[in-house]
């Protein structure tokens, strides 16, 4: 009898998901071929998710959005390339996407009726690790890789202005401050350092933030204009987090439980606390960490198969996390969201 009871207990532990995982709602958005890599997510004014991603089978840029009842999927461009998409929504909830194309860095936006597509930089091989932001006038700004250079392009209302920020510079994540000035996190591949570039209105200023870092990085600005960056600590394969407190850079190791911190995506809640989605490569799980004001909390979101790469995180107006990511086992685009209000007293994470 004791053996049967122990066996039943072990089966229950192995089969029943944890309370944290049970709260996460997980959906397969697109499974039509090998799709879902290089995702980028944004939430509209109703809190509905919009996701850009690549269809590797057909070499296409795709876009999916939830209309309140069903997922709608569109092909935006049939000449997309590998390495990152970046999606933002304008004040009318229309999508804007930067991505590498066969003819260089490209930019697509929906004008309310049709998709409009532009080639921003036609130099061969540019556009990887692109990051898109819109200023208060709705003009696009994009950081991206050009050969071994970190480049920056912005539309001044009529023409694209392109400049090299630093050489060499690898990977990028872009945010604009309240004055519309760009702030970019990137990696110095020569020394393996996390660096930060910002335009002060006259010149680019460069700072070293942390050493021994792997890409990609993810950057956000809080309401005071201070920087927050997530990244992968290359030396120990940990999830790292850096923030500027107004005087100095503060560096933290967030998660060191195995080879973690890959494909991180950072967002800040209304209190300025960081939330990070990332991949646990040791187990190939999708993980999520956030700072609750006193401590870091951790959750495993999805552990079915090889999941968690190419994550992108957004928070809704209630601070609930929404994550798009790639399911490498099935070649699918997946989406997970958590209703934090469903947490019970005593729940961790």
C-alpha positions in Angstrom: 0.0 0.0 0.0 2.8 2.4 0.9 4.5 1.7 -2.5 1.2 2.4 -4.4 0.8 5.6 -2.5 4.3 6.8 -3.2 3.9 6.0 -6.9 0.7 7.9 -7.0 2.4 10.9 -5.3 5.3 10.9 -7.7 3.0 10.8 -10.7 1.0 13.7 -9.3 4.2 15.8 -8.8 5.5 15.0 -12.3 2.2 15.5 -14.2 0.5 18.4 -12.4 2.1 21.8 -13.3 3.1 24.2 -10.6 0.7 26.9 -9.5 2.9 29.5 -11.2 2.9 27.6 -14.5 -0.8 26.9 -14.3 -1.5 30.6 -14.2 0.3 31.2 -17.4 -2.0 30.9 -20.5 0.0 29.6 -23.5 -1.1 29.6 -27.1 0.3 28.5 -30.5 -0.3 31.5 -32.7 1.2 30.2 -36.0 2.3 26.7 -36.9 2.2 27.0 -40.7 5.8 25.8 -41.5 8.9 26.9 -39.6 7.6 30.2 -38.2 8.0 32.3 -35.1 11.7 33.2 -34.9 12.9 36.8 -34.2 9.7 37.8 -32.5 8.7 41.3 -31.3 5.6 42.0 -29.4 3.6 45.2 -28.6 0.2 45.7 -26.9 -2.5 48.0 -28.3 -4.7 50.4 -26.4 -7.1 47.5 -25.6 -4.2 45.3 -24.3 -4.4 43.0 -27.3 -1.0 41.5 -28.5 0.6 42.3 -31.9 3.6 40.2 -33.0 6.1 40.5 -35.8 8.1 37.4 -36.7 9.8 35.5 -39.5 8.5 32.7 -41.7 11.7 30.8 -42.4 10.0 28.3 -44.7 9.0 31.0 -47.1 11.4 33.8 -46.3 8.7 36.2 -45.3 8.0 38.8 -42.7 4.8 38.0 -40.9 2.5 39.9 -38.5 -0.1 38.4 -36.2 -2.5 40.3 -34.0 -5.4 39.3 -31.7 -8.6 41.2 -32.6 -10.4 40.3 -29.3 -11.8 37.0 -30.6 -9.2 35.4 -33.0 -5.7 35.6 -34.2 -5.3 37.3 -37.5 -2.1 36.6 -39.5 -0.7 38.6 -42.5 2.3 38.4 -44.7 3.9 41.8 -44.7 6.9 41.3 -47.0 7.9 38.2 -49.0 11.6 39.3 -49.2 12.6 39.3 -45.6 15.9 38.0 -44.3 17.3 36.4 -41.1 18.1 38.3 -37.8 15.5 40.2 -35.8 12.3 42.1 -36.3 11.2 45.0 -34.2 7.6 46.1 -33.8 6.0 49.2 -32.3 2.4 50.6 -32.5 1.6 54.2 -33.1 -1.1 56.2 -31.3 -3.7 54.8 -33.7 -2.6 51.2 -32.9 -1.1 50.8 -36.4 1.9 48.6 -36.6 5.4 49.7 -37.6 8.2 47.1 -38.2 11.9 47.2 -38.9 13.6 44.2 -40.3 16.4 43.0 -42.6 15.4 42.4 -46.2 17.2 41.1 -49.3 18.0 44.7 -50.2 19.2 45.9 -46.8 17.4 47.4 -43.7 13.7 47.8 -44.4 10.8 49.5 -42.6 7.1 48.6 -43.0 4.1 50.4 -41.6 0.4 50.1 -41.9 -1.2 53.4 -42.8 -4.7 52.3 -41.9 -5.5 50.8 -45.3 -2.4 49.2 -46.7 1.2 48.2 -45.8 3.8 50.6 -46.9 7.4 49.3 -47.3 10.6 51.3 -47.5 14.3 50.4 -47.9 16.1 52.5 -45.2 19.7 51.4 -45.9 20.4 49.5 -49.1 24.0 48.5 -48.1 24.3 44.8 -48.6 24.2 42.7 -45.4 23.0 45.5 -43.0 20.0 45.4 -40.7 20.6 42.7 -38.2 19.9 43.4 -34.5 17.6 46.2 -35.4 15.5 48.1 -32.8 12.7 50.5 -33.7 11.1 53.4 -31.7 8.7 56.1 -32.7 9.1 59.7 -31.5 6.2 61.9 -30.4 5.6 62.9 -34.0 5.4 59.3 -35.1 8.7 59.4 -36.9 10.7 56.1 -36.9 14.1 55.8 -35.4 16.1 52.5 -35.9 19.4 51.2 -34.5 21.0 48.3 -36.4 24.1 46.5 -37.5 25.9 47.6 -40.6 28.8 45.2 -41.2 30.7 45.5 -37.9 29.3 49.0 -37.2 26.5 50.2 -34.9 24.3 52.4 -37.1 21.4 54.7 -36.5 18.7 55.9 -38.9 15.8 58.2 -38.4 13.2 59.7 -40.7 13.2 63.5 -40.4 9.7 63.8 -42.0 11.0 63.5 -45.6 14.2 61.6 -45.8 16.1 59.0 -43.9 19.2 60.2 -42.1 21.8 57.6 -41.5 24.9 57.7 -39.4 27.5 55.4 -37.9 27.4 55.6 -34.1 30.5 53.6 -33.3 32.8 51.0 -34.9 32.9 48.2 -34.0 29.5 47.8 -32.3 27.4 44.7 -32.2 23.7 44.1 -31.3 21.5 47.0 -30.3 18.4 48.0 -28.3 17.0 51.5 -28.8 14.8 53.8 -26.7 14.0 57.5 -27.1 13.8 60.0 -24.2 11.2 62.7 -23.8 13.2 65.0 -26.0 13.4 62.4 -28.8 17.1 61.7 -28.3 18.2 58.1 -28.9 19.7 55.8 -26.3 21.3 52.5 -27.5 22.7 49.6 -25.6 25.1 47.4 -27.6 28.2 45.2 -27.3 31.8 45.9 -28.1 32.6 42.6 -29.7 36.4 43.3 -29.6 36.4 43.4 -25.7 33.1 41.7 -25.0 31.8 44.7 -23.1 28.3 46.0 -22.6 28.2 49.6 -23.8 25.8 52.4 -23.9 25.5 55.2 -26.5 23.3 58.3 -26.3 22.9 61.4 -28.3 23.0 64.6 -26.1 21.6 66.9 -28.8 25.1 67.6 -30.3 27.3 64.5 -30.1 27.2 60.8 -29.4 28.4 59.9 -25.9 29.7 56.4 -25.2 29.9 54.6 -21.8 31.1 51.2 -20.7 28.5 49.5 -18.5 29.7 45.9 -17.8 32.3 43.4 -18.9 32.1 39.9 -20.4 28.7 40.2 -22.0 26.8 38.2 -24.7 24.1 39.4 -27.0 21.4 40.4 -27.4 20.8 43.3 -24.9 17.5 44.9 -24.1 17.1 48.5 -22.9 14.3 50.6 -21.4 14.1 54.1 -19.9 12.1 54.7 -16.7 10.0 57.8 -16.1 13.1 59.7 -14.7 15.0 58.9 -17.9 17.3 56.5 -16.2 18.6 53.4 -18.1 17.8 49.8 -17.5 19.5 47.0 -19.5 19.2 43.2 -19.4 21.9 41.0 -20.9 23.6 37.6 -20.7 26.7 37.4 -18.6 29.1 35.5 -20.8 31.6 34.5 -18.1 29.2 32.4 -16.0 26.2 32.2 -18.3 23.9 34.1 -16.0 21.2 36.7 -16.5 22.6 40.1 -15.8 20.8 43.4 -15.2 22.3 46.9 -15.1 20.6 50.2 -14.2 21.7 53.8 -13.8 20.6 55.2 -10.5 21.1 58.8 -11.5 24.8 58.9 -10.4 26.3 55.4 -11.2 25.7 52.2 -13.0 24.5 49.4 -10.7 25.1 45.8 -11.8 23.3 42.7 -10.6 23.2 39.0 -11.4 19.5 38.1 -11.5 19.5 34.4 -12.3 22.5 32.0 -12.0 20.6 28.7 -12.0 22.4 27.1 -15.0 23.0 28.6 -18.4 20.4 31.3 -18.4 19.8 34.9 -19.6 19.8 34.2 -23.3 17.4 36.1 -25.6 16.4 38.4 -22.8 13.7 41.1 -23.2 13.2 43.8 -20.6 10.2 45.9 -19.7 9.5 48.3 -16.8 6.2 48.5 -14.9 4.5 51.7 -13.7 6.8 51.7 -10.6 9.9 51.4 -12.7 10.5 47.8 -11.6 12.2 45.5 -14.2 10.5 42.5 -15.7 12.6 40.1 -17.9 11.8 37.2 -20.2 14.6 34.9 -21.2 15.7 31.4 -22.1 17.1 28.8 -19.8 19.4 27.0 -22.2 20.3 24.3 -19.7 16.7 23.1 -19.9 15.5 25.0 -23.0 12.7 26.6 -20.9 11.1 30.0 -21.2 11.6 31.9 -17.9 10.3 35.1 -16.5 11.8 37.2 -13.7 10.7 40.4 -12.1 11.6 42.6 -9.2 8.7 43.2 -6.8 10.3 46.1 -5.0 12.2 44.0 -2.5 13.3 40.8 -4.2 13.6 39.1 -7.6 10.9 36.6 -8.3 11.3 33.7 -10.8 8.9 31.6 -12.8 9.2 29.0 -15.5 6.6 29.9 -18.1 6.9 27.0 -20.6 9.0 23.9 -20.4 7.4 21.8 -23.2 10.1 20.9 -25.7 12.8 23.3 -26.8 11.2 26.7 -26.1 12.2 30.2 -24.9 14.4 31.5 -27.7 13.7 34.8 -29.4 11.6 36.2 -26.5 9.9 39.5 -26.5 8.1 41.0 -23.5 5.5 43.6 -23.0 3.5 44.7 -20.0 -0.2 45.8 -20.1 -1.6 48.7 -18.2 -2.2 46.4 -15.1 1.5 45.2 -15.2 0.6 41.8 -16.6 3.3 40.2 -18.7 2.8 39.1 -22.3 5.6 37.2 -24.1 6.1 36.1 -27.7 8.7 33.4 -28.3 9.8 30.6 -30.6 9.0 26.9 -30.1 12.1 25.3 -31.8 10.8 21.8 -31.3 7.8 22.4 -33.5 8.9 25.5 -35.4 5.9 27.5 -34.1 5.2 31.0 -32.9 4.0 30.9 -29.3 2.5 33.5 -27.0 2.1 33.4 -23.2 0.4 35.8 -20.9 -0.1 36.0 -17.1 -2.9 37.6 -15.2 -1.0 38.8 -12.1 -4.3 39.4 -10.4 -4.9 35.6 -10.3 -2.0 35.2 -7.9 -3.0 33.8 -4.5 -1.7 34.9 -1.1 1.5 33.2 -0.4 2.3 32.5 -4.1 5.9 33.1 -5.1 6.7 34.8 -8.4 
